[in-house]
Amino acid sequence: MGTYSKIKGLSDVDISGKTVLIRVDFNSPIDPQTGVILDDKRFREHLYTIKALEKTKTVIITHQSRPGKKDFISLVPHAHRLSELLGKQVRFIDDIFGSCAQEAVRNAKNGEVIMLENVRFNAEENLKISGEESAKTVLVKNLARMGDIFINDAFGTAHRSQPTIVGLPEVLPAIAGLLMEREIENLSRVLQGAPHPVTFILGGTKVDDSIDVAKHVLNNGIADNVLVVGVVANIFLAARGYNIGKPSMDLIEQLGYIGQIEIAQDILSRFTDKIIVPEHVAIKKDGTRVEMYVSDIPEDCPILDLGSESLIQCLDVIRRSHTVVLNGPAGLFEEADFSIGTYEIIRAAADAEFSVVGGGHTAAAIEKTGYEAKFTHISTGGGACIEYLTGKKLPAIAALEKSAERFV
């Protein structure tokens, strides 16, 4: 399995005739009024792995939302949607590990697919605890009784240290599913062995995560260029001493990122030649798009996109890159007037030899362009992907490595 050779995958283990517990991430946008699933992208991403389990009894463990949210619902619509996509009946059990679930799994035949109820309906799954502690939970002990092997295909939750993610690999032989393998292989290639020049485009509103990524890839010589856009760019402009206007500063304060300005100053002092900070911007003035240099912006106008001069500079850097990692939009792309930077960057990034997208809002913007097929890899896990790119070992991956040493 490439860089993570310590992890085992489906090609390393004979699973036929086994009862397989598979953790997937079917957490999807739901209409809270009707309970209808609005986007089945995550289902489609997991289909390859589920189809590869046709010679097993397959028991699906997944979640929808979390306690307190309007879309924290039963998985009946999820089982129905998966049945449609698989072209065969997925049996929904409205139980997680009780006698109903145990009996259904025991009586299932090879080739059958069972989906258990929303695993987060069990309070233990919402705890953030270690693998050793998770192994002692009632949830993990009882789930483990039902299966011979555990497959983790849920990259979207790989950064969460929760019982089904880190506990089941403690008590069952555990391997990565095909989606998990694909995520690990592409993201580890970004950090080791991507063709240079490598350009990271960091934008959106999750500034602290983006700055952590910037620090890691610059300190370790992974990136040749870091191009900052969106709110991340506003932090770097403030770090350079520009007055970015009250609305942009207020947003930074509201998001709790004032302290990041000092960190950005430190990064700029060490890597000035590698960081591209757009100084020609688009602001909203009297309800319309106006472009100007950041040194000229009025105090009461928000910065909402790249200006054309900065965009030309950014596109030039992207087109000369062999690897492009794109995470976060360049502006308020939901408004047509301020979507130019985001969409032009997507088009240019799609042409790179090796192109990786960090999920979330960027993936949503790419879907609108129809450019998905042109990217090498679009991650299914926004938070997990970012954490991976900061060089941290994700709990799910550490758990799979440990299990491979112990069992497989």
N, C-alpha and C positions, 0 to 999 in steps of 0.2 A: 504493500500500500504506500509506495513512494516514501515521503519523508516520515510518515507515521507507520513505519513497517512493524512496529510493536503491536499495532491494532490488527485484528483479524477481520476479514470481510466474508461475504457469502461464498466467494470462490475458494476460501480456505477450509470450509467446514461442510460436512455432509449433513444436510438438514432434512432429507426426505424421510417421511414417516414420523417426524418429530412434532411435538406441540410447541409452537413458536409464539412467544409474547413479543409483540412489536410495538414500540413506542413511536408514534408519529405525531406531527403537529398539524392538526386539522383546524386550528383556531382561525376563524374566518370572519369577514364582515357580515353581520346579520341585521336584517330589518327587525328592530325590537318589537314592532307592532305585530308582524306576521310570523316571525321566526324563520323567514326565508333566507337561505344563504345567498348573498349578493355576488360573491366571487369565489369560484372553486379552484383557483390557481394552486393552492397548497395541496389539494387532493390530487391534482394532475401530476404534481412534482413527485408524490409518493407512489404513484401507480406502478412504476418500473419495479420497485422493491416488492410491493404486494403481489404483483403478477409472478415474480420469481419464486414465490412461496407456494405455488399451486400444488406441490406434493406434500404439503404439511397441513396440520390443523393450525389455522392462523387466528390469533387472538389479538385484536387491536386495542391498544391503550392510548387514549388521547384526551385532550381537554378543549374546552371552549371558554374563553375569557377567564375571569376570576371573581371571587365573591364580592358582592356589592355593586357589580356592573349590570347594566340593563341587558346585555347580551350573554349573561351567565345562564345558559339554558341547557336542557337535556340534549343528548346527541341523536335523537330520533331523525331530524332532518339530515344529519351527517351520514348516518347509516343508509338512508334513502339515496342521497347523492352518490355515495361510493358504489352502491349497487348499480346505479345507472352507468357510472363510468367504467366499472369492471365488467358489466354485462352479465353479472350473476348475483344471486341473492346474498346480501350481507345480513346476517342475523343479529338484530340488536337485542341486547340483554339489559334490562333496566336495573342493573346491579353491578357492583364493582368487584367484590370478592366473596360475597355471601354464598349461601347454598345454591341459589338460582344460577349464579355464574359458574360455580364449581361443577354443577351437574351438567349445564349446557356444554361446557368444555369437555367434560368426561365423555359425553354421548356424541360429540361431534365426530364426523368422518374426515378422512384425509381430503384435502381440497376445499373444505368448508371454511368460511370466513365469519368470525364472530366479532362484533364490536361491543365493548363494555361501556357502561355509562360514564359520563364526564368524570374523569379521575379527580378533578379538583372539587367535586362534591364531597370528597373525603378530606377532612381538615388537615390530615397529616401531609398531603401532597403540597399544601401551601406553605409548609415550613421550609426555612433555608437551613439545612443541616448537612453534616458530612456523610460520606458513604457509610462509614461504620455505624453512625447513629441511625441513618436511614434503614440499614439492614435490620435494626431492632424494632422498626415500626410494625404495627399490626397490618398496615397496608402492604408493605413489601413482603412480610412473611406469608401472608395469605395469597397474594398474587403469585409468588414464586412456587407455591404448591401446585399451581395449575399448569406450569410450563416446564419444558426440558431445556430451552435455550431462550436467551433474550436478545432481541435485535433493537438497536437504537438507530432510528432513521430521522429523529427529530432535531435537525440542526438548529431550528428556530428557538429551541429551549436549551441548547447545549451550554449556554453560559449560566444556567440556573442550577444551583446545588440542591435539587429537590429529590424526594425519595424514589420516584420511578426512574429518574435520570441517573442518580449516583448510587442508589441502594440496590436495585435489581442486579447490576453487574457484580455486586459483592457476594451474591448468593446463587447466581446462575452463570453458566458460561455465557459471555456477552460478545457480540460482534457488531460491526457497523453495517447499516443498510446501504444501498447503492447511492441514495441521495447524500447521506452523511459522508460516504467515501468521496463523492464528486466534490463536495464542498471542501473537505480537508485537502484533497489533492490540488485543487485550483488555488486555494488561499495559501497553502504552504509554498506553492510555486511563486506566488507574489513575493514572499519573504526570502525565498532561496531559489535562485535559478531563473528568474524572469529575464527576458531579453532587454538589455539597456539600449537607449535611455528609458528610465522608468519615471513616469509622472503620476503623482497622486493629486487628485482634484478633491478638495475637502470643503464641503459647504453645508447648507441646511442650518438647523438651530441647535443641534447637539454639540455645542462648542467644546465642552471639556473632553468629550470622546475624541473629537477631531484633533484637538491639540495633543492629546496622548498619542494618537497615531502619528502625527507630524514629528513629535519628539523621537518616537521609536524608529521611524524609517530614516530620519536624518542622522540620528546618533549612530545608527548601525550601517550607514552607507547603502541602504536599500533603495532610497529614492534619489534621483538626479535632480528632480524638480518637485516642489510642492506648490500647487496653485490654490490659493484660498479664495473662496467665493461666498456669497450669502452672508449670514450673520457672522460666520468665522472670519470673513474678510473685514467686516466692521470692527471686530476685536483687534485685528492686526493694523488697521488704519488708525485706530485710537492709540495703539501701542507706538505707532510712528509719530504720534503727537498731533494728528489731525483732529479738528473739531468736526465730528461726524453728524452733528445736529441733535436736537433734543429727542425727537421720536426714536432714533436709532439707539441713543444712549439709554433712554428709558426702557427699551426692549431688553437690552443687555442686562440692565439692573433687575428688571422683572424676572428674567430667566435665571438670575442668580450668578451671572458670569463676570461681574466686575473684577474679581480676583484673577481672572484669566488674562487680563490685559498685561499684567506684570510678567506672567509666564510667556506670553507672546513676545514681549520685549526681549526676554532672555534668548528665545529661539532666534529672533531677528538678529541679535548681536552676534550670534555664532554662525548663522547660516544665511546671511543677507543675500549672497549670490544664488542661493538655491530656492528662495521663496519668492513667488510672484504675487504681489499684492496689487489688486486693481485700483488705480487712482482716478480713472475716468468712470463715472457712475451714472446710473439713471435714478432720478428721484421722482416723487409724485408731487407735482405743484399744481394747485387749483384743479385737482382731479385728473391731470394728464401726465404723460411721461415727458420728462425734460432731462436732457443729458448735459453733464458739466463735470469739471474737475472737482475732486473732493474738497480742495482748498476754497472753492467758491460756493459751496452749498449753503442755502439759507438755513437759519437755526430751526425753523419749524417744519422742514420737509424730510420725510423718511427716505433712506436709500433702499431701493427695492430691486435693483438689477445691475448688471454690468453695463457700462457705457460702451458705445461702439469701438472706441479706440482701445480700451482694455480688452474687449472681446477679440479684436483682431490679434492683439499680442498673445492672448491665451490660446487661441486657435492655432497660431504659429507654433507654439511650444508643443501642443497636443499632436499636431501633424508630424512633428519631428521625432515623436516618441514611439518606441516599439512596444512598450507596455503602458497601459493607462488604467489606473484604478480610480473609479468614480464613485464618490460617496456624498450625497447631498446636493440639492438643487442650487442654482446660482442666484436665485431670486424668488420673488412671489409668482411662481410659474402658473398658479391657478388663475391669475389675471392676465389676459392676453397681452396687455401692454408691457408686462414685466416678465414675459416668458421667453423672450428672445435669447437671452444668455443661456438659460437651461437647455433649450432645444438645440441651439447651435453647437454647444459643447457635446451633447449626446451624439449628434451626427458625426462630429469629428472623432470622438472617442471610439465610436463603433468601427472605424476603419483601422484601428491599431492592430498590430499583429497578435497581441495578447491583451484582451480587455476584460476587466472584472468590475462588476457593479455591486455596491454594498447594500442592496435591498431597500426596503422602506419606500420613502417618497420618490427616490430616484427611479426605482423599478416601476412605480406607478406612472411617472412621467414618460419613461421609455415605452410602456405599453401604448400610450397615446400616440407615439410616433410610428409604431409598427416596426421598430428597429431591433426587437428582442433577439431575433435569429442571428443578427450580425455580431452580437457580443459573445465572447468566449464563455463567460460565466456570469449569471445574475444570481446573487446569493438569495436564499430563501429566509435568511435570518439577519435582520438589520442589526440588533444589539449584539448577537453572537458574532457576526462578521466583524464588526468594529472592534470588539474585545480581542478577537483573534489577531487582527492587524496591529494591535498595540503590543503584540508579543506575549500575551498571557496564555497560559495553558487553560483551556476551557474545562470546567468540571466534568462534562460528559466524556470528553476525550481522555482525560486522566483516568476516569473510571473504566473505560474500555481497555486502555493499556494495562491497567492493574488486573482486570479480569483475564486478559489474554495470557498474562504471565501465570496466573493461578490455575485457570481451567483448560483453556483451549489448546 
